[in-house]
């Protein structure tokens, strides 16, 4: 069995954390991207539903209701488009998302620690 010096050991540890960070970071970024997209679409949907409700009120209570009808059609269409987009996005496993976030943060901190140790000359 080959004896490993401190420098080689530090380089191996750093490489291990870089690999884990790359692997888990990729999965986390994918989940995080979908999560943020879903949140943004839900916010837009909420605003559009409020707009739709207000337009319905104006159409029903106004003598000029027809001028709001086209705006309501546009809002209805946008709501349908966003609803379809949301249905097309995968569901997010929140527990996995939180777990990956923690794992990525731990590997970043570990990588930072070992890189500092290496550059401080403690691993030379």
C-alpha positions as CSV (number, residue, x, y, z in Angstrom):
1,X,0.0,0.0,0.0
2,X,1.3,3.4,-1.0
3,X,1.9,6.0,1.6
4,X,0.1,9.3,0.9
5,X,1.6,12.6,1.9
6,X,-0.4,15.5,3.4
7,X,-0.4,17.4,0.1
8,X,-1.8,14.5,-1.8
9,X,-4.3,13.8,0.9
10,X,-5.5,17.4,0.7
11,X,-5.7,17.3,-3.0
12,X,-7.8,14.1,-2.9
13,X,-10.1,15.6,-0.3
14,X,-10.5,18.8,-2.4
15,X,-11.2,16.7,-5.5
16,X,-13.8,14.6,-3.7
17,X,-15.7,17.7,-2.5
18,X,-15.5,19.3,-6.0
19,X,-17.0,16.1,-7.5
20,X,-19.8,16.0,-4.9
21,X,-20.4,19.7,-5.4
22,X,-20.7,19.2,-9.1
23,X,-22.9,16.2,-8.9
24,X,-25.3,17.5,-6.2
25,X,-25.1,21.1,-7.5
26,X,-26.4,20.0,-10.9
27,X,-29.4,18.3,-9.5
28,X,-30.1,21.1,-7.0
29,X,-29.9,23.8,-9.8
30,X,-32.4,21.8,-11.9
31,X,-34.9,21.4,-9.0
32,X,-34.3,25.0,-7.9
33,X,-35.0,26.3,-11.4
34,X,-38.3,24.4,-11.7
35,X,-39.3,25.6,-8.2
36,X,-38.7,29.2,-9.1
37,X,-40.5,28.9,-12.4
38,X,-43.5,27.3,-10.7
39,X,-43.5,30.1,-8.1
40,X,-43.3,32.9,-10.7
41,X,-46.1,31.3,-12.8
42,X,-48.3,30.9,-9.7
43,X,-47.8,34.6,-8.8
44,X,-48.7,35.6,-12.4
45,X,-51.8,33.3,-12.2
46,X,-52.9,34.9,-9.0
47,X,-52.6,38.5,-10.4
48,X,-54.4,37.4,-13.6
49,X,-57.3,35.9,-11.7
50,X,-57.7,39.1,-9.7
51,X,-57.7,41.0,-13.0
52,X,-60.2,38.6,-14.5
53,X,-62.5,39.0,-11.5
54,X,-62.3,42.8,-11.7
55,X,-63.0,42.8,-15.4
56,X,-66.1,40.5,-14.9
57,X,-67.3,43.0,-12.3
58,X,-66.8,45.9,-14.7
59,X,-68.5,44.0,-17.6
60,X,-71.5,43.2,-15.5
61,X,-71.9,46.6,-13.8
62,X,-71.0,49.0,-16.6
63,X,-72.9,50.4,-19.5
64,X,-69.7,50.1,-21.5
65,X,-69.0,46.5,-20.5
66,X,-68.1,45.5,-24.1
67,X,-64.9,47.5,-23.9
68,X,-63.7,45.3,-21.1
69,X,-64.7,42.1,-22.8
70,X,-61.6,41.9,-25.0
71,X,-59.4,42.5,-22.0
72,X,-61.1,39.7,-20.2
73,X,-60.6,37.4,-23.2
74,X,-56.9,38.2,-23.1
75,X,-56.8,37.5,-19.4
76,X,-58.7,34.2,-19.8
77,X,-56.2,33.2,-22.5
78,X,-53.2,34.0,-20.4
79,X,-54.7,32.1,-17.5
80,X,-55.1,29.1,-19.7
81,X,-51.6,29.3,-21.0
82,X,-50.1,29.6,-17.6
83,X,-52.2,26.8,-16.2
84,X,-51.0,24.6,-19.1
85,X,-47.4,25.6,-18.5
86,X,-47.8,24.7,-14.8
87,X,-49.3,21.3,-15.6
88,X,-46.3,20.7,-17.9
89,X,-43.7,21.3,-15.2
90,X,-42.7,18.4,-12.9
91,X,-43.7,18.4,-9.3
92,X,-40.9,19.3,-6.9
93,X,-40.0,17.1,-4.0
94,X,-39.5,19.8,-1.4
95,X,-37.8,17.4,1.0
96,X,-35.2,16.5,-1.7
97,X,-34.8,20.2,-2.6
98,X,-34.0,21.1,1.0
99,X,-31.7,18.1,1.4
100,X,-29.8,19.0,-1.7
101,X,-29.5,22.7,-0.6
102,X,-27.9,21.6,2.7
103,X,-25.6,19.1,1.0
104,X,-24.4,21.7,-1.5
105,X,-23.8,24.2,1.2
106,X,-21.8,21.7,3.3
107,X,-19.6,20.7,0.4
108,X,-19.0,24.4,-0.5
109,X,-17.9,25.1,3.1
110,X,-15.8,22.0,3.2
111,X,-14.2,22.9,-0.1
112,X,-13.5,26.4,1.2
113,X,-12.0,25.0,4.4
114,X,-9.7,22.5,2.6
115,X,-8.6,25.0,0.0
116,X,-7.7,27.5,2.7
117,X,-5.8,24.9,4.5
118,X,-3.9,24.0,1.4
119,X,-3.0,27.6,0.6
120,X,-2.1,28.4,4.2
121,X,0.8,26.0,3.6
122,X,-0.6,23.6,6.2
123,X,-0.9,21.0,3.5
124,X,2.4,21.5,1.8
